[in-house]
C-alpha cells in the first residue's frame, strides 16, 4: 500500500514545550507556523518520497485540522489547514490519497491489526457545516455539503443567495472567514457565523460542544477577522414552496472529519 502509518504515531498536546514523543524539528516548525492556539499531534503516514504529519488545532471557539509534509529530515511545509479535510486543496480530485490517508489516521484506522491507535472524538473535530445546517435547512431549505470553510464558501457562491457587504450585513446573513495559511505559516483557522437581529454574530463554540453563542458584535468580529482573511457575506433567498435548494453536486451530509 502506498501510504503506511509510521510507528512513532502518537498524540500529545504542546504549547511552548517540545515533548519527547514528537520529533523536535517538527515541533519547532509547527509552533512557528501556528502562532496561537492548542496543537495536538496525531501521527504520520509515509508516501514515497514524503512523510505527512497530521495535527488538530484549537484557536478560540474554532477547531481545525493541519497537514504538514516532510520532504527531507528537517524540511517541512504546510499542505493544508481548515476546519475539515473535506475542503483541502486536492491535486488529484476527490480521490486524493493523501487526504484520504490523513482522514483515516485521524479516524484511528490502521493497516496493522496489532497497532493501538487513538481515534479523534467529537471534542477534536469541527462539524461547522453540519452546525450551520441545523439553522439553514428549516429556514431556507438549503444544506451545505462541507464542514470546511473553503467548501462552505464554494457552496454559498453557487447557492441561491445574494452577496452582501460584510459591514452592511443584515440579520440572517452568513459571513464566511476562510482559513488562511502559507507553506511556512502562519496558519489561521477560519470560521462561519450568522448575523443576529442585534447586529451581533452568532456561531457554534467548539470549546462547549458546538453550542451556539453570541461571539461578538459584528464590528468587533470583522475587525478581528478581516485582518487575516477576506470575509465574504451571503444572504440566502427565502425558502419558496419548501423546495430543497441543497448543493446538488455533493448531496450527502458533511462528515465530521
C-alpha positions as a Python dict, from the first residue, in 0.01 Angstrom:
ca = {
    (1, 'X'): (0, 0, 0),
    (2, 'X'): (129, 347, -93),
    (3, 'X'): (59, 511, 242),
    (4, 'X'): (177, 336, 555),
    (5, 'X'): (130, 456, 912),
    (6, 'X'): (456, 511, 1094),
    (7, 'X'): (548, 350, 1425),
    (8, 'X'): (610, 678, 1604),
    (9, 'X'): (246, 788, 1571),
    (10, 'X'): (136, 945, 1896),
    (11, 'X'): (-90, 1205, 2048),
    (12, 'X'): (36, 1493, 2255),
    (13, 'X'): (-54, 1848, 2339),
    (14, 'X'): (216, 2109, 2331),
    (15, 'X'): (236, 2485, 2353),
    (16, 'X'): (578, 2630, 2418),
    (17, 'X'): (727, 2294, 2525),
    (18, 'X'): (862, 2025, 2295),
    (19, 'X'): (765, 1676, 2411),
    (20, 'X'): (983, 1370, 2366),
    (21, 'X'): (720, 1180, 2165),
    (22, 'X'): (719, 1424, 1873),
    (23, 'X'): (1029, 1498, 1663),
    (24, 'X'): (1186, 1818, 1792),
    (25, 'X'): (1236, 1973, 1448),
    (26, 'X'): (870, 1909, 1361),
    (27, 'X'): (752, 2062, 1689),
    (28, 'X'): (963, 2373, 1626),
    (29, 'X'): (822, 2411, 1275),
    (30, 'X'): (459, 2372, 1382),
    (31, 'X'): (492, 2606, 1679),
    (32, 'X'): (630, 2869, 1442),
    (33, 'X'): (363, 2802, 1177),
    (34, 'X'): (72, 2812, 1424),
    (35, 'X'): (119, 3139, 1615),
    (36, 'X'): (-151, 3076, 1874),
    (37, 'X'): (-389, 2808, 1997),
    (38, 'X'): (-354, 2449, 2105),
    (39, 'X'): (-194, 2188, 1882),
    (40, 'X'): (-242, 1814, 1901),
    (41, 'X'): (-20, 1572, 1710),
    (42, 'X'): (-183, 1250, 1589),
    (43, 'X'): (97, 1086, 1400),
    (44, 'X'): (227, 1038, 1046),
    (45, 'X'): (196, 829, 734),
    (46, 'X'): (450, 771, 459),
    (47, 'X'): (411, 804, 83),
    (48, 'X'): (740, 794, -103),
    (49, 'X'): (923, 1022, -117),
    (50, 'X'): (745, 1224, 155),
    (51, 'X'): (611, 1180, 507),
    (52, 'X'): (289, 1355, 615),
    (53, 'X'): (211, 1464, 972),
    (54, 'X'): (-144, 1514, 1099),
    (55, 'X'): (-248, 1767, 1366),
    (56, 'X'): (-567, 1911, 1511),
    (57, 'X'): (-581, 2273, 1623),
    (58, 'X'): (-796, 2481, 1854),
    (59, 'X'): (-798, 2858, 1817),
    (60, 'X'): (-1057, 3024, 2042),
    (61, 'X'): (-1405, 2883, 1962),
    (62, 'X'): (-1293, 2717, 1639),
    (63, 'X'): (-1116, 2389, 1569),
    (64, 'X'): (-936, 2261, 1263),
    (65, 'X'): (-702, 2011, 1103),
    (66, 'X'): (-348, 2067, 978),
    (67, 'X'): (-142, 1857, 739),
    (68, 'X'): (237, 1902, 716),
    (69, 'X'): (459, 1738, 455),
    (70, 'X'): (816, 1637, 539),
    (71, 'X'): (1032, 1608, 227),
    (72, 'X'): (1367, 1565, 398),
    (73, 'X'): (1482, 1508, 753),
    (74, 'X'): (1408, 1864, 862),
    (75, 'X'): (1226, 2011, 561),
    (76, 'X'): (859, 2078, 639),
    (77, 'X'): (579, 2259, 454),
    (78, 'X'): (211, 2313, 535),
    (79, 'X'): (-1, 2123, 282),
    (80, 'X'): (-341, 2232, 409),
    (81, 'X'): (-532, 2371, 708),
    (82, 'X'): (-905, 2419, 755),
    (83, 'X'): (-1196, 2322, 975),
    (84, 'X'): (-1220, 1991, 786),
    (85, 'X'): (-1018, 1772, 549),
    (86, 'X'): (-1308, 1770, 303),
    (87, 'X'): (-1217, 2114, 164),
    (88, 'X'): (-840, 2067, 144),
    (89, 'X'): (-673, 2156, -188),
    (90, 'X'): (-656, 1841, -397),
    (91, 'X'): (-409, 1758, -670),
    (92, 'X'): (-599, 1452, -785),
    (93, 'X'): (-964, 1539, -732),
    (94, 'X'): (-1190, 1392, -468),
    (95, 'X'): (-988, 1069, -459),
    (96, 'X'): (-667, 1239, -339),
    (97, 'X'): (-492, 956, -149),
    (98, 'X'): (-307, 1198, 79),
    (99, 'X'): (-630, 1349, 212),
    (100, 'X'): (-788, 1005, 246),
    (101, 'X'): (-487, 872, 436),
    (102, 'X'): (-490, 1174, 671),
    (103, 'X'): (-860, 1123, 745),
    (104, 'X'): (-802, 751, 810),
    (105, 'X'): (-524, 829, 1055),
    (106, 'X'): (-745, 1075, 1244),
    (107, 'X'): (-1021, 812, 1249),
    (108, 'X'): (-784, 570, 1421),
    (109, 'X'): (-767, 334, 1123),
    (110, 'X'): (-452, 128, 1069),
    (111, 'X'): (-340, -146, 833),
    (112, 'X'): (-166, -316, 1123),
    (113, 'X'): (-425, -520, 1319),
    (114, 'X'): (-196, -518, 1626),
    (115, 'X'): (-139, -140, 1628),
    (116, 'X'): (-323, 51, 1901),
    (117, 'X'): (-429, 388, 1762),
    (118, 'X'): (-606, 681, 1918),
    (119, 'X'): (-924, 793, 1742),
    (120, 'X'): (-1044, 1151, 1719),
    (121, 'X'): (-1367, 1218, 1906),
    (122, 'X'): (-1633, 1487, 1878),
    (123, 'X'): (-1412, 1701, 2103),
    (124, 'X'): (-1136, 1703, 1840),
    (125, 'X'): (-1325, 1796, 1524),
    (126, 'X'): (-1528, 2088, 1392),
    (127, 'X'): (-1851, 1989, 1211),
    (128, 'X'): (-1908, 2351, 1107),
    (129, 'X'): (-2124, 2280, 803),
    (130, 'X'): (-2344, 2040, 999),
    (131, 'X'): (-2389, 2302, 1273),
    (132, 'X'): (-2492, 2566, 1019),
    (133, 'X'): (-2730, 2322, 850),
    (134, 'X'): (-2927, 2297, 1174),
    (135, 'X'): (-3027, 2661, 1109),
    (136, 'X'): (-3028, 2673, 730),
    (137, 'X'): (-3238, 2367, 650),
    (138, 'X'): (-3558, 2461, 839),
    (139, 'X'): (-3536, 2829, 743),
    (140, 'X'): (-3400, 2834, 389),
    (141, 'X'): (-3431, 2474, 274),
    (142, 'X'): (-3061, 2475, 191),
    (143, 'X'): (-2787, 2240, 308),
    (144, 'X'): (-2412, 2286, 297),
    (145, 'X'): (-2211, 1991, 168),
    (146, 'X'): (-1884, 2063, 351),
    (147, 'X'): (-1754, 2116, 703),
    (148, 'X'): (-1455, 2314, 576),
    (149, 'X'): (-1466, 2693, 543),
    (150, 'X'): (-1334, 2676, 186),
    (151, 'X'): (-1604, 2424, 93),
    (152, 'X'): (-1873, 2629, 270),
    (153, 'X'): (-1763, 2935, 74),
    (154, 'X'): (-1787, 2744, -255),
    (155, 'X'): (-2133, 2613, -164),
    (156, 'X'): (-2264, 2961, -88),
    (157, 'X'): (-2113, 3105, -407),
    (158, 'X'): (-2321, 2851, -603),
    (159, 'X'): (-2633, 2887, -389),
    (160, 'X'): (-2945, 3093, -448),
    (161, 'X'): (-2811, 3378, -236),
    (162, 'X'): (-2739, 3748, -251),
    (163, 'X'): (-2379, 3858, -194),
    (164, 'X'): (-2367, 4119, 82),
    (165, 'X'): (-2102, 4356, 207),
    (166, 'X'): (-1997, 4222, 549),
    (167, 'X'): (-2009, 4568, 711),
    (168, 'X'): (-2373, 4614, 598),
    (169, 'X'): (-2482, 4254, 656),
    (170, 'X'): (-2848, 4231, 751),
    (171, 'X'): (-2987, 3988, 1011),
    (172, 'X'): (-2975, 3633, 882),
    (173, 'X'): (-2666, 3690, 670),
    (174, 'X'): (-2391, 3428, 674),
    (175, 'X'): (-2034, 3554, 700),
    (176, 'X'): (-1751, 3323, 599),
    (177, 'X'): (-1394, 3384, 705),
    (178, 'X'): (-1194, 3122, 509),
    (179, 'X'): (-900, 2952, 673),
    (180, 'X'): (-568, 3101, 573),
    (181, 'X'): (-219, 2955, 560),
    (182, 'X'): (110, 2969, 375),
    (183, 'X'): (357, 2685, 331),
    (184, 'X'): (574, 2809, 619),
    (185, 'X'): (290, 2959, 821),
    (186, 'X'): (119, 3138, 973),
    (187, 'X'): (-187, 2914, 996),
    (188, 'X'): (-520, 3069, 1094),
    (189, 'X'): (-832, 2854, 1113),
    (190, 'X'): (-1135, 3024, 963),
    (191, 'X'): (-1499, 3017, 1063),
    (192, 'X'): (-1854, 3098, 956),
    (193, 'X'): (-2111, 3290, 1158),
    (194, 'X'): (-2468, 3419, 1132),
    (195, 'X'): (-2564, 3783, 1190),
    (196, 'X'): (-2837, 3827, 1451),
    (197, 'X'): (-3107, 4097, 1476),
    (198, 'X'): (-2894, 4276, 1738),
    (199, 'X'): (-2605, 4331, 1491),
    (200, 'X'): (-2402, 4068, 1673),
    (201, 'X'): (-2262, 3749, 1523),
    (202, 'X'): (-2351, 3404, 1649),
    (203, 'X'): (-2180, 3074, 1590),
    (204, 'X'): (-2108, 2731, 1739),
    (205, 'X'): (-1844, 2729, 2012),
    (206, 'X'): (-1648, 2406, 1987),
    (207, 'X'): (-1498, 2458, 2330),
    (208, 'X'): (-1850, 2388, 2454),
    (209, 'X'): (-1954, 2102, 2229),
    (210, 'X'): (-2066, 2323, 1942),
    (211, 'X'): (-2337, 2508, 2136),
    (212, 'X'): (-2442, 2833, 1968),
    (213, 'X'): (-2335, 3154, 2139),
    (214, 'X'): (-2305, 3524, 2076),
    (215, 'X'): (-1940, 3564, 1978),
    (216, 'X'): (-1902, 3941, 1934),
    (217, 'X'): (-2062, 4245, 1779),
    (218, 'X'): (-2050, 4249, 1402),
    (219, 'X'): (-1794, 4529, 1404),
    (220, 'X'): (-1570, 4356, 1658),
    (221, 'X'): (-1580, 4026, 1469),
    (222, 'X'): (-1494, 4190, 1138),
    (223, 'X'): (-1207, 4383, 1292),
    (224, 'X'): (-1062, 4061, 1432),
    (225, 'X'): (-1104, 3855, 1114),
    (226, 'X'): (-1069, 4088, 815),
    (227, 'X'): (-704, 4148, 901),
    (228, 'X'): (-616, 3781, 828),
    (229, 'X'): (-873, 3673, 567),
    (230, 'X'): (-1117, 3801, 306),
    (231, 'X'): (-1454, 3781, 481),
    (232, 'X'): (-1744, 3714, 244),
    (233, 'X'): (-2112, 3769, 314),
    (234, 'X'): (-2423, 3594, 179),
    (235, 'X'): (-2797, 3623, 236),
    (236, 'X'): (-2994, 3318, 125),
    (237, 'X'): (-3322, 3381, -54),
    (238, 'X'): (-3635, 3285, 135),
    (239, 'X'): (-3742, 2925, 104),
    (240, 'X'): (-4010, 2912, -167),
    (241, 'X'): (-4268, 2633, -156),
    (242, 'X'): (-4048, 2424, 72),
    (243, 'X'): (-3828, 2323, -222),
    (244, 'X'): (-3491, 2179, -132),
    (245, 'X'): (-3210, 2406, -251),
    (246, 'X'): (-2917, 2198, -131),
    (247, 'X'): (-2599, 2199, -334),
    (248, 'X'): (-2660, 1913, -577),
    (249, 'X'): (-2300, 1831, -670),
    (250, 'X'): (-2238, 1668, -330),
    (251, 'X'): (-2573, 1596, -165),
    (252, 'X'): (-2459, 1373, 121),
    (253, 'X'): (-2441, 1530, 469),
    (254, 'X'): (-2095, 1658, 565),
    (255, 'X'): (-1879, 1413, 755),
    (256, 'X'): (-1720, 1505, 1087),
    (257, 'X'): (-1359, 1491, 960),
}
